[in-house]
């Protein structure tokens, strides 16, 4: 990826920027850090709660695999995405978060690594030697020169498959592995419909479809346990003595503020606007949608944006209805860069409104996200492009605020935005 360097290099001390005028008193940077960390703890805590409920529903499904229990498990997966996606603004600026993120939300994945796939998927890939490994079907797996005993599907086995051969598309764990196991492949292209895996893929004994139902059930159970454990580790980063909270609190005020804006800028620009949205729109490729098996991508994008807005404002409403709030980045910026802060606040609101249009379009049943990015769909393409434009504009707003504050941040770029001619058609 390319990098976009942003920020003023003038040696203006951050604490001296509030001199003169009748501006509001800025909250202390340490208090902003505390709110930011408290919001993170609440978001990740809710992600653990929702994933634990997902585990309960999956256990019930595996005990009695019916259409009804499968539907309940799918609903729980979609619900589990809501709090987690709101945390993604904590990526990029907090290294300990990124250390774990790939275990939880890596995508896209080559699903043939995990289970059976349609013939059109193919059997080989020049980029991935494990493209069609099918861990569920094979009790012995050849990984390089090593033969791995996969007689029992365990956490150790799945961890060994994650990014096997240093190929990022070998995603064996996390939300999207679970998503694939619940929905199966979406074979509809940019037409209507999501994945349609049958509950009978998990029936034990007579009635099992597509073979290996026992091993498929093992895999789904173990991978869900791993998700809950990994999310607990992420939540612990923001506990009273958590690694991420302590590291941020130890930074000098300018560096702490920069870290917080880095996450918002990088998620807005390179990650969401670029890699998750613009790339798929350029290629009109449903394989580039984030929640591609479940057709839940509209929600994932919406809650990313909602989460960024909450991080900026220093507020979050927990699953139980309680509200976490305190001195915020927004208040800090309003005191030190009022004009730029007002513009950025308006940018966040505008992007969220555009994402709401996208979400409503999908939720209404008019068309799913993969249909919106389809070739020749001018109306749907525009809905997606409007959100991309909003994200780019709010990144510019972040740039303006940090420049006024006299701090420097690095925002992740994306060829899809910075050099679209390099994106292969």
Secondary structure, DSSP 8 states (H G I E B T S, - for coil): --EEEEE--S---GGGTT-SSS------HHHHHHHHHHHHHHHHHHHHHHHHHHHHHHHHHHHS--HHHHHHHHHHHHHHHHHHHHTGGGTTT-HHHHHHHHHHH-----GGGTS---GGG-S--SS-TTTT--TTT-SEEEETTEEEE-SS--HHHHHHHTTGGG-TT---SSHHHHHHHHH-----TTSS------GGGG--STT--SS-HHHHHHHHHHHHHHHHHHHHHHHHTTSTT-HHHHHHHHS-HHHHHHHHHHHHHHIIIIIIIIIIIIHHHHHT-GGGSTTTTTT-HHHHHHHHHHHHHHHHHTEEE-TTS-EEE-S-HHHHHHHHSHHHHHHHHHHHHHHHHHHHHHHHHHHTTS--HHHHTSTT-HHHHHHHHHHHHHHHHHHHHHHHHHHHHT-EEEEE--HHHH-GGGS--
